[in-house]
Amino acid sequence: MTPDVPIVTSTAAASTSGGSPRSNALVTRVVDGDTVEVDFRGRTLTVRLIGIDTPEAVAPGEPVQCYALQASSYTTQRLEGERVRLQFDVERIDPYGRTLAYVWLGSDLFNETLVRDGYAFVTTYPPNVRYVDRFRAAQREARSAGRGVWGRCVHEGAC
């Protein structure tokens, strides 16, 4: 069943520290680098960040992938306890029942920040492609600078 989650159409967030007046969720727990739990209108939602994929840290029966713990730690440090704004695309729920969203921390699109800082790869699933060009540019920047996974895992092949 799809939760009653409104579509937010604005593509920019107000710029204030500690969240914005338009923040609509509180991050209560980080599951891993690209999945968080939020309090949204009195409900707990598991949110999967759209357009990106961080190395897996919690996949059942799978080993922890290179840079997964760093990505999870980074997301925890940046988002846990913070007010954020969720922005939705065409599809709002993934096959696992998670809410799909772009996460804005103040004026920063956190999905893009993860890619630019080398903690995530661009992974898009149409029709949810609103920021794909931004994400690809951020990935090119991270890769050319050898940031995060691009320096530690791709070039060295180890964590």
N, C-alpha and C positions, 0 to 999 in steps of 0.2 A: 504494500500500500504506500502511495506517495504522500509524504507529509505536506501539509498546507504551508508551503514556503513561497513568499512572493518573489517575483522576478524584479531585480533592481536593474534599471537600464542605464544609469549614469556611469560614465567610465572614469571619473575622477573622484578622489576623496578629498575632504577638507584637510588642510595641513595644520595639525596641532599635536603636541606631544601627548602621549598617554591615550591615544585614540582620538577620534573626531566626534563632533556632535552628532554625526550621522552613523556612528558605530552602532551596530545592531546585534553584536554577539560578544561574549566573554569566553576566551580560551581557558578551559578548565583543566585540560590534560593534553599532552602530546603523545600520540601513539607511536609515531615514527616520523621521519623527516618530511613526509608529504601527507600525513593524516593527523588530524587533531579532533578533540572533542570540544564542543562549545555549548554554552548556555545560550539558547536562542528563544526568546519569548517564553521563558519558563520551562523549556524542554531541552534535554540533552540531545545534541545531534553529533554524529560522527561525520566529519567533513573531510573529503578527499580533495586535495588541491588540483584544480584542472590544469591540463597542459604540460605537466611535468611529472618526473618520476625520480625519486631518490633511490639509492641503493637499498636493498631490503635488509632490515634488521630483525624483523619479527615474523617472517614467513614461516609457518609451521613446517617442520621437517626439512628446512633449508638452512644451509650455513649462512652466517652473517656475511654480507657482501662488503667488498672494499669500500671504505668511506661511509658506510651506513651508520656507524655509531657517531661519527662526526656530524653527519647530516641531522641525525636525530637530536644530538646535543645542541646544535645550532638553532634548530627550530624551537626546542625547549627554552633555551636562553632568550630568544627573541619574542616568542609568542605566549608562553604559559603565563596566565594571570593578566594578559593584556586584553583591552577592548579592541575589537577589530570590526571591519565592515565586510560582510559577505556579499559577493556579487555573483549572480548566477548567469549561466549561458542558456543554450537551447534545452539541454537535458539537465534535470535537477537531481536525479538519483541514478547511481551506477548499479550494475548487476548484483552487487553485494549489499545493497540497501543503504549505502553511504550517500550523503548529500554532496553534490559536486559544486565547488565554488572557487572563485578567485578570492583571495584573502588580502584585504587592504589593511595595512598597519599605518595609520595616519595617511600620508600621501604616497606611501610606498606600496607597490603591488608585490606582496611577499613571494608569490609564486615566481615572479621574475627575479627577485633578489636571490632566491635559492639557486637559480640557474646562473646568474651573473657571478655569484660568489663561488661557483664550482661545486655546489652540494647536490645539484639535480641536473638531469638531462631533459631536453624537450621531448615530450611524448604526447602527441595529440590524437584525439579520437573524434573525428567529425561526427556530429556537427558542432562540437564545442571547441571552436577555433578563434574566438574573438581576439586573443592577444598573441596568436602564433608568430606573427612577424616580430613582435617585441621579444618574445622568448628566443627565437632563432638568432636575433642580433645579440642578445645577452649571452647565448651559448657560444657564438663565434668569438666574442670578447673573452670569455672565460677560457676557452680552449687555446686561443692565441697567447694568452697570458700564463697558461699552465696552472690555473687556479684549481684547487681542490682535487676532484676526481681526475681532472685533465693532467695534473702534474704527478700526483701520487699513485694513482691506480692505472691509468692508461699508459703512461710512460714507463713506470717502474714495475707494473704488474703486481704490486703488493700493497698492503695497508700499512 
